[in-house]
């Protein structure tokens, strides 16, 4: 079945890809052979690293029982979202609306110093947290940045996740 497209509405990059596909089809050059046949020298090549991996960092959670769980986190997410998405035992009863302290996390002092200053509202909620330390923060208020790659955070032993 032939597919006819109006070339005026296609972008130049789309036209290049279609032309490239016409070249590959008769010669039966598969993706594995693409570099060997030099086709990438004549046409635009694309990165083989998925974009979603480029925007992720590794976060290490130390669970209540002492087990360390390493997870991937997207830039811009909160630590609470990352914990929930990866079944870390962090409750977050208010769903990140800063109305509870159930997403309380403990940071190492050197990491705590790099975090943005807590707001007065966050400090008020932290006063209600079990096992509060000088380096405690609420996970719903910490947004993932590239500098946090391989960061370790601890879920307080006194916390209890009602979901489990």
NUKOLMAR-733510 format. One line per 2 residues: their letters; for each residue x, y, z of N, C-alpha, C. Coordinates in steps of 0.05 Angstrom, whole numbers, plus 32768, in hexadecimal, padded with zeros to 4 digits. Each point is the difference from the previous one (the first is absolute). Last residue first. Example, Ala and Ser with C-alpha at 12.3 -4.5 7.8 and 13.67 -1.06 7.14 Angstrom:
2
SA) 8101:7FD3:808E:8010:8018:8001:7FF1:8016:800E; 8006:7F8D:7FFF:7FEE:8018:8000:8012:8018:8000
***
This chain:
164
XX) 801F:7FFD:8443:800C:7FE5:8000:7FF7:7FEF:8017; 7FE6:805D:7FEF:7FF9:7FF1:7FE7:800B:7FE4:8001
XX) 8010:8043:8045:7FE7:7FF1:8003:7FF8:7FF0:7FE7; 8060:801F:802A:7FF1:8004:7FE7:7FE7:7FEF:8002
XX) 8048:802F:8049:7FEF:7FE9:7FFA:7FF0:8006:7FE7; 805F:8024:803E:7FEA:8005:7FEE:7FF1:7FE6:7FFB
XX) 8052:800B:8035:7FE7:8004:800E:7FE8:8004:7FEE; 805A:7FF7:7FE0:7FF7:7FE6:800B:7FE5:8003:800F
XX) 801E:8041:7FAC:8003:7FFC:801D:7FF5:7FE6:800A; 802C:8010:7FA0:7FE5:8001:800A:8002:7FFB:801E
XX) 804E:802A:7FBE:7FF7:7FEC:8013:7FE3:8004:8008; 804A:8016:7FA8:7FED:800B:8014:7FF6:7FE9:8011
XX) 8053:8019:7FB1:7FF4:7FED:8012:7FEF:800F:8015; 8029:8012:7F94:7FFB:8009:801B:7FF3:7FEA:8011
XX) 801C:8003:7F9E:800C:7FEE:8014:7FFD:800A:801D; 7FE8:804B:7FBF:8007:7FE5:7FF6:8010:7FF1:8015
XX) 7FDE:805E:8001:7FF8:7FEB:8013:8006:7FE4:7FF7; 800C:8053:7FCD:8015:7FFE:8015:7FFA:7FEA:8014
XX) 7FC2:8019:7FB8:8017:7FEF:7FF7:8015:7FFC:8016; 7F9D:8010:8022:8011:8010:7FEF:8018:7FEE:7FF7
XX) 7F96:7FFB:8034:8018:7FF2:7FF6:800F:8013:7FEC; 7FC2:8020:8055:7FFE:7FFA:7FE4:801A:7FF5:7FF5
XX) 7FC9:800B:8063:801A:7FFD:7FF4:7FFD:7FF8:7FE3; 7FB8:8008:8040:800A:801A:7FFB:801C:8000:7FF3
XX) 7FCD:7FB2:801E:7FEF:800E:7FEC:800B:801C:7FF9; 8029:7FC8:8044:8005:7FF6:7FE5:7FF0:800F:7FEA
XX) 8021:8029:8060:7FE9:7FF2:7FF5:8005:7FF9:7FE3; 804E:8009:804F:7FF0:800F:7FED:7FE8:7FF0:7FF7
XX) 805B:8002:804D:7FE7:7FF6:7FF6:7FF3:8013:7FED; 8054:8001:803A:8002:7FFF:7FE2:7FE7:7FF4:7FF4
XX) 800D:800A:805F:8008:801B:7FF5:8002:8000:7FE2; 7FBB:7FBB:802C:801C:8006:8004:8006:801C:7FF5
XX) 7FA5:7FBB:8021:800B:8019:7FF4:801E:8003:8007; 7FB6:7FB9:8012:801C:7FFC:7FFA:800E:8017:7FF3
XX) 7F9A:8004:7FF6:800D:7FEE:8012:801D:7FFC:7FF8; 7FC1:805A:7FEB:800C:7FE7:7FF6:800C:7FEF:8016
XX) 7FD8:805C:8001:7FEE:7FEA:8007:800B:7FE5:7FF9; 802D:8053:7FEC:7FFE:7FFF:801D:7FEE:7FE9:8009
XX) 8009:8016:7FA4:8016:7FEF:800A:7FFF:7FFE:801E; 7FC4:803B:7FD4:7FF9:7FE4:7FFD:8015:7FED:800A
XX) 8013:805C:8000:7FE9:7FFB:8012:7FF7:7FE3:7FFF; 8043:801E:7FC3:800A:7FFD:801C:7FEA:7FFB:8014
XX) 7FE7:8011:7FA7:800D:7FE6:8002:800B:7FFC:801C; 7FDB:8054:7FED:7FEB:7FEC:8001:800C:7FE3:8003
XX) 803A:804A:7FF4:7FF5:8000:801B:7FEA:7FEB:8003; 804A:7FEC:7FB6:7FEE:8016:8005:7FF6:7FFE:801D
XX) 8062:7FDB:7FDE:7FE4:7FF9:8003:7FEF:8019:8006; 805B:7FFE:7FC2:7FF7:8005:801B:7FE2:7FF8:8003
XX) 803E:7FCD:7FB7:7FF5:801B:8005:7FF5:8003:801C; 8051:7FBB:7FF0:7FE3:8003:7FFA:7FF7:801D:8004
XX) 8059:7FDC:8014:7FFD:8008:7FE4:7FE2:8004:7FF9; 801D:7FE3:8058:800A:801B:7FFB:7FFC:8009:7FE3
XX) 7FEC:7FA6:801B:7FEC:8013:800B:8009:801D:7FFA; 803B:7FB9:7FEC:7FEA:8002:7FEC:7FEC:8015:8009
XX) 8046:7FEB:803B:800C:800D:7FE8:7FEB:8003:7FE9; 7FE7:7FD4:8053:8005:801C:8003:800B:800E:7FE7
XX) 7FC0:7FAB:7FF6:801A:8004:800B:8006:801E:8001; 7F9A:7FE3:8005:8016:8003:7FEE:801B:8000:800F
XX) 7F91:7FDD:800C:8018:800A:800D:8018:7FFF:7FEC; 7F8B:8009:7FFB:8019:7FF2:7FF9:8017:800C:800F
XX) 7F8A:7FFF:7FFB:8018:8008:800D:8018:7FEF:7FF9; 7F9D:8002:7FEA:8015:7FFC:7FEC:801B:800A:800A
XX) 7FAE:8008:8032:8004:7FE4:7FFC:8014:7FFA:7FE9; 7FD5:8052:802D:801D:7FFC:8002:8008:7FE3:7FFA
XX) 7FAC:804B:7FE1:8007:7FEC:8014:801E:7FFD:8000; 7FD2:803B:7FC5:7FEC:8000:8015:8006:7FEA:8015
XX) 8026:801C:7FA3:800C:800D:8018:7FEC:8002:8017; 7FF5:7FD2:7FA9:7FF4:801B:8003:800B:800F:8018
XX) 800F:7FA1:7FDA:8013:8015:7FF9:7FF5:801C:8003; 7FD0:7FAD:8017:8007:8000:7FE3:8011:8018:7FF8
XX) 7FE3:7FE1:805A:7FF2:8017:7FF4:8006:8003:7FE3; 8027:7FB8:8034:7FE3:7FFF:8003:7FF1:8017:7FF2
XX) 8060:7FD1:8002:7FF6:8018:7FF1:7FE2:8001:8001; 8048:7FB5:801A:7FE3:8002:7FFD:7FF7:8018:7FEF
XX) 8056:7FBC:7FFE:7FFC:801C:8007:7FE4:8007:7FFA; 803E:7FAC:7FED:7FED:8002:8016:7FFF:801D:800C
XX) 8012:7FE0:7F97:800F:8005:8018:7FED:8005:8017; 7FEF:7FEC:7F9E:7FF7:7FF0:8017:8013:8002:8018
XX) 8000:8032:7FAA:8012:7FE9:8002:7FFB:7FF0:8019; 7FCF:8050:7FE8:8002:7FF2:7FE7:8011:7FE7:8002
XX) 7FF9:803A:804B:7FE6:7FF2:7FFB:8002:7FF0:7FE6; 804B:8035:8017:7FFC:7FEB:8013:7FE6:7FF0:7FFA
XX) 8012:804D:7FCD:8013:7FEA:7FF9:7FFC:7FE9:8013; 7FCE:804D:8011:7FF7:7FF3:7FE8:8012:7FE9:7FF9
XX) 801B:8035:8048:7FE8:7FF1:8007:7FF5:7FF1:7FE8; 8049:803B:7FF5:8008:7FE7:800C:7FE8:7FEF:8008
XX) 7FF2:8043:7FAF:8006:8002:801C:8009:7FE5:800A; 800D:8026:7F98:7FEE:7FF2:8012:8008:8006:801D
XX) 8035:8020:7FB8:7FE8:8010:8004:7FEB:7FF2:8011; 8045:7FC5:7FCA:8005:801B:8009:7FE6:800F:8002
XX) 8001:7F96:800C:8000:8014:7FEB:8006:801B:800C; 8022:7F9D:8025:7FED:8016:8004:8002:8014:7FEA
XX) 801B:7F92:8022:8003:8016:7FEC:7FEB:8015:8005; 802C:7FBA:804D:7FEB:8004:7FEC:8007:8017:7FED
XX) 8024:7FB7:8056:8008:8014:7FEC:7FEB:8002:7FEB; 8007:7FDF:806C:7FF3:7FFB:7FE6:8007:8017:7FEE
XX) 8020:7FCE:8063:8003:8016:7FEE:7FF4:7FF8:7FE5; 7FED:7FE0:806C:8005:7FF8:7FE4:8003:8019:7FEF
XX) 7FE7:7FFF:805F:801C:8003:7FFA:8008:7FF8:7FE3; 7FA6:8007:802C:800E:7FE8:8008:801E:8000:7FFA
XX) 7FC6:8048:7FE5:7FFE:7FFE:801E:8010:7FE8:800A; 8021:8025:7FA2:7FE6:7FFA:800B:8002:7FFD:801F
XX) 8039:8038:7FB5:8005:7FED:8015:7FE5:7FFC:800F; 8019:8023:7F97:7FEF:8002:8019:8009:7FEA:8013
XX) 802B:8036:7FA5:8002:7FE9:8012:7FEF:8005:8019; 8003:8024:7F93:7FFC:8008:801C:8001:7FE6:8010
XX) 801E:8026:7F97:7FFC:7FEA:8012:7FFE:800B:801D; 7FE2:8031:7F9F:8016:7FFD:8013:7FFA:7FE8:8011
XX) 7FDF:802D:7F99:7FFB:7FF1:8018:801A:8000:8011; 7FEC:801F:7FA2:7FF4:8012:8013:7FFA:7FF2:801B
XX) 8024:7FD3:7FB2:8011:8018:8003:7FF6:8013:8016; 7FCF:7FB2:7FE5:8017:7FF9:8011:8013:8018:8004
XX) 7FB4:8007:7FC7:7FF8:7FFF:801C:8016:7FF7:8012; 800D:8005:7FA1:7FFF:801B:800D:7FF8:7FFD:801D
XX) 8034:7FB1:7FCC:7FE5:800B:8003:8000:801A:8010; 804F:7FDC:7FC1:7FFB:8002:801D:7FE4:800C:8003
XX) 802C:7FF5:7FAB:7FF3:7FE7:8009:7FFB:8000:801E; 8005:8053:7FB2:800C:7FF4:8018:7FF2:7FE6:8007
XX) 8002:8021:7F9A:7FF3:8006:8019:800E:7FF3:8017; 801B:8025:7F96:7FFE:7FE9:8012:7FF3:800A:801A
XX) 8001:8025:7F94:8001:8006:801D:7FFC:7FE6:8010; 802B:7FF9:7F9E:7FE6:8008:800B:8004:8004:801E
XX) 8049:7FE4:7FCA:7FF1:8010:7FEC:7FE7:800C:800C; 803A:7FC7:8032:8011:8016:7FF7:7FF1:8012:7FEC
XX) 7FDB:7FAF:8023:7FFF:8016:8014:8012:8017:7FF8; 7FFD:7FAF:7FCE:7FE8:8010:7FFB:7FFF:8018:8014
XX) 8044:7FB4:7FF5:8006:801C:7FFD:7FE8:8012:7FFB; 800C:7F9D:8013:7FFC:8008:7FE4:8004:801E:7FFC
XX) 8007:7FD9:8057:8013:7FF2:7FEF:7FFE:8009:7FE3; 7FC2:801F:8042:801A:800D:8002:8014:7FF4:7FED
XX) 7FA9:7FD9:8003:7FFF:801C:7FF8:801B:800E:8000; 7FDF:7FA4:8019:8014:8004:7FEB:8002:801D:7FF7
XX) 7FC2:7FE2:8043:801A:7FF6:8009:8016:8006:7FEB; 7FA4:8014:7FEE:800B:8012:8013:801C:7FF8:8009
XX) 7FE4:7FDC:7FA0:7FF2:8001:801A:800E:8014:8012; 7FF6:7FF3:7F92:8014:8006:8015:7FF1:8003:801A
XX) 7FE3:7FEA:7FA0:7FFD:7FEF:8018:8015:8005:8014; 7FEB:802A:7FA8:801A:7FF5:8006:8000:7FED:8018
XX) 7FB2:8032:7FE1:8009:7FEE:7FEA:801B:7FF2:8007; 7FDB:803C:8043:7FEE:7FEA:7FF9:800B:7FEF:7FE9
XX) 802B:8052:8020:8005:7FE8:800F:7FF0:7FE8:7FF7; 7FF5:8057:7FD8:801A:7FF6:7FFA:8005:7FE5:800E
XX) 7FB1:8030:8012:7FFF:7FF6:7FE5:801B:7FF4:7FF8; 7FFA:802B:8053:7FF1:7FE7:8001:7FFF:7FF4:7FE4
XX) 8025:8056:8008:8012:7FEC:800B:7FF3:7FE4:8001; 7FCC:804A:7FE7:8013:7FFA:7FEB:8013:7FEA:8009
XX) 7FC4:8021:8040:7FF2:7FF0:7FEC:8013:7FF8:7FE9; 8022:8039:8041:7FFC:7FE5:800C:7FF1:7FEE:7FEB
XX) 800C:805B:7FEB:8019:7FF2:8000:7FFE:7FE4:800A; 7FB4:8038:8003:8006:7FF9:7FE4:801B:7FF1:7FFF
XX) 7FE9:8023:8053:7FEE:7FEA:7FF9:8005:7FF6:7FE4; 802D:804D:801D:800B:7FE8:800D:7FEF:7FE8:7FFA
XX) 7FE3:8054:7FE0:8017:7FF6:7FF1:800C:7FE8:800D; 7F98:800F:800D:8018:800F:8006:8018:7FF5:7FF1
XX) 7F99:7FFB:7FDC:8014:7FF1:800F:8018:8012:8006; 7FB4:8018:7FC9:7FF9:8002:801C:8014:7FF1:8012
XX) 8007:8003:7F9F:8000:801C:800A:7FFA:8001:801E; 7FFE:7FAF:7FCB:801B:8008:8009:8000:801C:800B
XX) 7FB3:7FB4:7FFD:8004:801A:7FF5:801A:800B:800B; 7FEB:7F96:7FF3:7FFF:8016:8013:8005:801A:7FF1
XX) 7FE4:7F91:7FF0:8007:8019:7FF3:7FFC:8016:8014; 800D:7F90:7FFD:7FF8:8016:8011:800A:801A:7FF4
XX) 7FE7:7F93:7FE0:8011:8018:7FFE:7FF5:8016:8011; 7FFD:7F91:8004:7FEF:8017:8000:8012:8019:8000
***
